[in-house]
Amino acid sequence: MKLQKEFEEKIGYKFQNRKLLCQALTHSSYANERHLGRQADNERLEFLGDAVLEIVSSEFLYHRYPNYPEGELTRLRASMVCEPTLAFCTRELNLGKYLLLGKGEDQTGGRERKSILSDALEAVIGAVYLDGGFASAKEFIFRFVLNDIEHKQLFFDSKTILQEVVQGNYDEQLQYFLVSEEGPDHDKKFLVEARIGNTVYGQGTGRTKKSAEQEAAYQTLLKLKHQLPQNNGGSTCI
Protein backbone atom coordinates (compact mmCIF):
# COMPACT_ATOMS: atom_id res chain seq x y z
CA MET A 1 0.00 0.00 0.00
CA LYS A 2 2.83 2.41 0.86
CA LEU A 3 4.55 1.77 -2.47
CA GLN A 4 1.27 2.27 -4.33
CA LYS A 5 0.78 5.66 -2.69
CA GLU A 6 4.34 6.55 -3.61
CA PHE A 7 3.65 5.53 -7.20
CA GLU A 8 0.50 7.67 -7.29
CA GLU A 9 2.53 10.67 -6.14
CA LYS A 10 5.10 9.97 -8.82
CA ILE A 11 2.57 9.85 -11.65
CA GLY A 12 0.51 12.72 -10.26
CA TYR A 13 -2.74 10.77 -10.30
CA LYS A 14 -4.77 9.46 -7.34
CA PHE A 15 -6.95 6.44 -8.05
CA GLN A 16 -10.56 6.40 -6.90
CA ASN A 17 -10.55 2.61 -7.31
CA ARG A 18 -7.26 1.46 -5.84
CA LYS A 19 -7.94 -2.11 -6.95
CA LEU A 20 -7.29 -0.99 -10.52
CA LEU A 21 -3.85 0.29 -9.60
CA CYS A 22 -3.05 -2.92 -7.72
CA GLN A 23 -4.13 -5.00 -10.70
CA ALA A 24 -2.09 -2.87 -13.12
CA LEU A 25 1.04 -3.52 -11.08
CA THR A 26 0.40 -7.27 -10.66
CA HIS A 27 2.35 -9.56 -12.98
CA SER A 28 0.95 -12.97 -13.87
CA SER A 29 3.80 -14.70 -12.00
CA TYR A 30 2.64 -13.10 -8.74
CA ALA A 31 -1.02 -13.87 -9.37
CA ASN A 32 -0.22 -17.50 -10.20
CA GLU A 33 2.03 -17.88 -7.18
CA ARG A 34 -0.67 -16.52 -4.85
CA HIS A 35 -3.51 -18.41 -6.62
CA LEU A 36 -5.37 -15.14 -7.18
CA GLY A 37 -7.25 -16.24 -10.26
CA ARG A 38 -6.78 -15.71 -13.98
CA GLN A 39 -8.11 -12.15 -14.02
CA ALA A 40 -6.11 -10.79 -11.09
CA ASP A 41 -3.04 -9.90 -13.13
CA ASN A 42 -2.51 -6.92 -15.43
CA GLU A 43 -2.91 -8.64 -18.82
CA ARG A 44 -6.50 -7.45 -19.46
CA LEU A 45 -5.59 -3.90 -18.47
CA GLU A 46 -2.56 -4.10 -20.77
CA PHE A 47 -4.89 -5.01 -23.65
CA LEU A 48 -7.05 -1.97 -22.94
CA GLY A 49 -4.12 0.38 -22.35
CA ASP A 50 -2.55 -0.65 -25.64
CA ALA A 51 -5.68 0.47 -27.51
CA VAL A 52 -5.86 3.79 -25.64
CA LEU A 53 -2.15 4.42 -26.28
CA GLU A 54 -2.62 3.73 -29.99
CA ILE A 55 -5.41 6.26 -30.45
CA VAL A 56 -3.69 8.97 -28.38
CA SER A 57 -0.34 8.52 -30.12
CA SER A 58 -2.06 8.43 -33.53
CA GLU A 59 -3.84 11.71 -32.86
CA PHE A 60 -0.61 13.25 -31.55
CA LEU A 61 1.38 12.28 -34.64
CA TYR A 62 -1.43 13.28 -37.01
CA HIS A 63 -1.35 16.85 -35.72
CA ARG A 64 2.39 17.09 -35.08
CA TYR A 65 3.45 15.93 -38.56
CA PRO A 66 0.77 17.26 -40.97
CA ASN A 67 2.91 16.55 -44.05
CA TYR A 68 3.72 12.91 -43.25
CA PRO A 69 1.95 10.27 -45.38
CA GLU A 70 0.13 7.38 -43.76
CA GLY A 71 3.05 4.97 -44.13
CA GLU A 72 5.48 7.27 -42.35
CA LEU A 73 3.00 7.97 -39.55
CA THR A 74 2.45 4.23 -39.11
CA ARG A 75 6.19 3.57 -38.96
CA LEU A 76 6.74 6.33 -36.45
CA ARG A 77 3.86 5.21 -34.24
CA ALA A 78 5.10 1.62 -34.29
CA SER A 79 8.57 2.67 -33.16
CA MET A 80 7.16 4.92 -30.44
CA VAL A 81 4.95 2.27 -28.84
CA CYS A 82 7.23 -0.74 -29.30
CA GLU A 83 8.51 -2.71 -26.32
CA PRO A 84 12.02 -1.15 -26.02
CA THR A 85 10.72 2.42 -26.24
CA LEU A 86 7.93 1.91 -23.71
CA ALA A 87 10.41 0.25 -21.35
CA PHE A 88 12.65 3.30 -21.86
CA CYS A 89 9.71 5.51 -20.85
CA THR A 90 9.38 3.67 -17.53
CA ARG A 91 12.83 4.80 -16.37
CA GLU A 92 11.48 8.13 -15.21
CA LEU A 93 8.87 6.31 -13.12
CA ASN A 94 11.20 3.57 -11.87
CA LEU A 95 8.19 1.36 -12.60
CA GLY A 96 9.97 -1.92 -11.86
CA LYS A 97 10.21 -0.98 -8.19
CA TYR A 98 6.42 -1.01 -7.80
CA LEU A 99 5.57 -4.25 -9.58
CA LEU A 100 4.22 -7.31 -7.81
CA LEU A 101 6.27 -10.22 -9.17
CA GLY A 102 6.53 -13.88 -8.33
CA LYS A 103 9.69 -14.87 -6.47
CA GLY A 104 11.23 -16.61 -9.46
CA GLU A 105 10.53 -13.70 -11.81
CA ASP A 106 11.88 -11.24 -9.27
CA GLN A 107 15.07 -13.23 -8.70
CA THR A 108 15.81 -13.47 -12.43
CA GLY A 109 15.67 -9.75 -13.12
CA GLY A 110 11.99 -9.30 -13.91
CA ARG A 111 11.99 -5.73 -12.61
CA GLU A 112 14.35 -4.77 -15.43
CA ARG A 113 12.87 -6.95 -18.18
CA LYS A 114 11.66 -4.78 -21.04
CA SER A 115 8.65 -6.95 -21.86
CA ILE A 116 7.36 -6.80 -18.28
CA LEU A 117 7.95 -3.06 -17.97
CA SER A 118 6.32 -2.16 -21.28
CA ASP A 119 3.29 -4.37 -20.53
CA ALA A 120 2.94 -2.84 -17.07
CA LEU A 121 3.06 0.68 -18.49
CA GLU A 122 0.22 -0.15 -20.85
CA ALA A 123 -1.67 -1.71 -17.94
CA VAL A 124 -1.28 1.49 -15.92
CA ILE A 125 -2.66 3.46 -18.89
CA GLY A 126 -5.64 1.10 -19.00
CA ALA A 127 -6.20 1.48 -15.27
CA VAL A 128 -6.07 5.28 -15.45
CA TYR A 129 -8.52 5.18 -18.36
CA LEU A 130 -11.05 3.06 -16.43
CA ASP A 131 -10.62 5.07 -13.25
CA GLY A 132 -10.52 8.63 -14.58
CA GLY A 133 -11.64 8.49 -18.18
CA PHE A 134 -10.02 9.27 -21.50
CA ALA A 135 -8.81 12.75 -20.55
CA SER A 136 -6.86 11.43 -17.56
CA ALA A 137 -5.31 8.63 -19.63
CA LYS A 138 -4.39 11.10 -22.36
CA GLU A 139 -2.72 13.39 -19.84
CA PHE A 140 -0.71 10.46 -18.46
CA ILE A 141 0.39 9.41 -21.96
CA PHE A 142 1.44 12.93 -22.89
CA ARG A 143 3.42 13.28 -19.68
CA PHE A 144 5.25 9.97 -19.68
CA VAL A 145 5.22 8.60 -23.25
CA LEU A 146 4.89 11.47 -25.71
CA ASN A 147 6.99 14.00 -23.80
CA ASP A 148 10.40 14.95 -25.27
CA ILE A 149 9.62 13.01 -28.45
CA GLU A 150 12.82 14.02 -30.26
CA HIS A 151 14.89 12.57 -27.42
CA LYS A 152 12.93 9.32 -27.49
CA GLN A 153 13.23 9.12 -31.28
CA LEU A 154 16.98 9.38 -30.83
CA PHE A 155 16.73 6.31 -28.59
CA PHE A 156 14.51 4.05 -30.67
CA ASP A 157 16.35 4.89 -33.93
CA SER A 158 19.75 5.04 -32.24
CA LYS A 159 21.61 2.41 -34.29
CA THR A 160 20.39 3.74 -37.64
CA ILE A 161 21.05 7.37 -36.71
CA LEU A 162 24.50 6.59 -35.33
CA GLN A 163 25.48 4.70 -38.47
CA GLU A 164 24.50 7.70 -40.61
CA VAL A 165 26.34 10.12 -38.31
CA VAL A 166 29.53 8.06 -38.41
CA GLN A 167 29.40 7.66 -42.19
CA GLY A 168 28.94 11.39 -42.62
CA ASN A 169 31.58 12.58 -40.16
CA TYR A 170 34.26 9.90 -39.67
CA ASP A 171 36.69 7.98 -41.83
CA GLU A 172 36.71 5.09 -39.36
CA GLN A 173 34.09 2.38 -39.01
CA LEU A 174 31.46 1.97 -36.32
CA GLN A 175 31.65 -1.39 -34.58
CA TYR A 176 29.98 -3.01 -31.57
CA PHE A 177 32.10 -5.19 -29.29
CA LEU A 178 30.74 -7.67 -26.76
CA VAL A 179 32.66 -6.96 -23.55
CA SER A 180 30.99 -9.48 -21.25
CA GLU A 181 28.16 -11.98 -21.05
CA GLU A 182 26.88 -13.05 -17.66
CA GLY A 183 24.15 -15.18 -16.18
CA PRO A 184 22.32 -18.40 -17.11
CA ASP A 185 20.52 -18.79 -20.43
CA HIS A 186 17.17 -17.63 -19.03
CA ASP A 187 18.67 -14.52 -17.43
CA LYS A 188 21.53 -13.26 -19.60
CA LYS A 189 23.11 -9.83 -19.23
CA PHE A 190 25.27 -8.47 -22.03
CA LEU A 191 27.69 -5.54 -21.90
CA VAL A 192 28.51 -3.99 -25.28
CA GLU A 193 30.79 -1.13 -26.34
CA ALA A 194 30.20 1.10 -29.36
CA ARG A 195 33.53 2.04 -30.96
CA ILE A 196 34.43 4.35 -33.79
CA GLY A 197 37.76 3.06 -34.96
CA ASN A 198 39.56 2.07 -31.76
CA THR A 199 37.87 4.65 -29.55
CA VAL A 200 35.06 3.66 -27.19
CA TYR A 201 32.22 6.20 -27.26
CA GLY A 202 29.41 4.42 -25.43
CA GLN A 203 28.49 1.35 -23.42
CA GLY A 204 25.19 -0.46 -23.07
CA THR A 205 23.77 -3.34 -21.10
CA GLY A 206 20.79 -5.50 -21.92
CA ARG A 207 19.27 -8.94 -21.73
CA THR A 208 19.99 -9.42 -25.42
CA LYS A 209 22.97 -8.28 -27.48
CA LYS A 210 20.63 -6.25 -29.67
CA SER A 211 19.23 -4.26 -26.75
CA ALA A 212 22.74 -3.72 -25.35
CA GLU A 213 23.89 -2.42 -28.75
CA GLN A 214 20.90 -0.07 -28.90
CA GLU A 215 21.77 1.36 -25.49
CA ALA A 216 25.44 1.73 -26.48
CA ALA A 217 24.44 3.53 -29.67
CA TYR A 218 22.15 5.84 -27.72
CA GLN A 219 24.86 6.73 -25.21
CA THR A 220 27.26 7.38 -28.10
CA LEU A 221 24.78 9.72 -29.78
CA LEU A 222 24.37 11.70 -26.56
CA LYS A 223 28.13 12.09 -26.39
CA LEU A 224 28.52 13.03 -30.05
CA LYS A 225 25.70 15.54 -29.78
CA HIS A 226 28.04 17.81 -27.84
CA GLN A 227 31.02 17.23 -30.13
CA LEU A 228 29.66 17.54 -33.67
CA PRO A 229 28.20 20.65 -35.32
CA GLN A 230 24.43 20.46 -35.87
CA ASN A 231 23.54 19.62 -39.47
CA ASN A 232 20.49 21.71 -40.15
CA GLY A 233 20.51 21.18 -43.89
CA GLY A 234 21.11 17.46 -44.11
CA SER A 235 18.97 14.46 -43.44
CA THR A 236 20.92 13.39 -40.36
CA CYS A 237 21.36 15.63 -37.37
CA ILE A 238 21.65 14.96 -33.65
TAWO-V341000 format. One record per run of one state. SS is the DSSP state (hx for helix, st for strand, lp for the rest). FROM is the first residue (numbers start at 0). TO is the last residue. If there is no record, write none. Layout:
# TAWO-V341000
ss->(SS:SS)
from->(FROM:FROM)
to->(TO:TO)
This chain:
# TAWO-V341000
ss->(lp:hx:lp:hx:lp:st:lp:hx:lp:hx:lp:hx:lp:hx:lp:hx:lp:st:lp:hx:lp:hx:lp:hx:lp:hx:lp:hx:lp:hx:lp:st:lp:hx:lp:st:lp:st:lp:hx:lp)
from->(0:1:11:17:24:25:26:27:33:42:64:69:80:82:89:94:98:99:100:102:107:109:112:113:132:133:144:148:156:157:169:173:182:184:187:188:196:198:206:208:225)
to->(0:10:16:23:24:25:26:32:41:63:68:79:81:88:93:97:98:99:101:106:108:111:112:131:132:143:147:155:156:168:172:181:183:186:187:195:197:205:207:224:237)
